[in-house]
């Protein structure tokens, strides 16, 4: 008896969880959208860092108000 059917059935059982788990589903965002999200986050974090340094170095006038426009 040939071992080929046994090998094929074991291969099918090994590959089935990959297809059933959704690993091959398309991503929620395209690469361009994802890079835009990352860029916006870096920009926001960078602006907060500059704001913190301005506060530490006393480059802003004394005030309890924030310069951020929170929506």
Number of C-alpha atoms within 10 A of each C-alpha: 4 6 7 9 10 10 11 11 11 12 11 11 11 10 11 11 11 11 10 10 9 9 10 9 9 8 8 8 10 10 10 9 11 12 12 12 13 12 12 12 12 12 12 11 12 12 13 13 12 11 17 12 12 13 13 10 9 10 10 11 8 8 7 6 6 8 9 9 5 5 3
